[in-house]
Amino acid sequence: MQKGIIKKIDYIKGFGFIVTEDDEEVYFNLRDAHPKFKGKTFKEGEMVGFDLKREMKGDRAVNLRPL
């Protein structure tokens, strides 16, 4: 599990970005929240845990959960 802080969220479009502990930006989609936290309102500046999924367009955070 990796950790980071939510930098920006666009609730209308359903996605956002996390800044990792290594100062890298990672994309996430709100649909990719951990099943236990689906429907949770994440906030900018909130510390979260996540798993990285490698894709052709780049890394994506999945299984997003609050810490």
Secondary structure by P-SEA (a helix, b strand, c coil): cccccccccccccccccccccccbbbbbbccccccccccccccccccbbbbbbbccccbbbcccccc
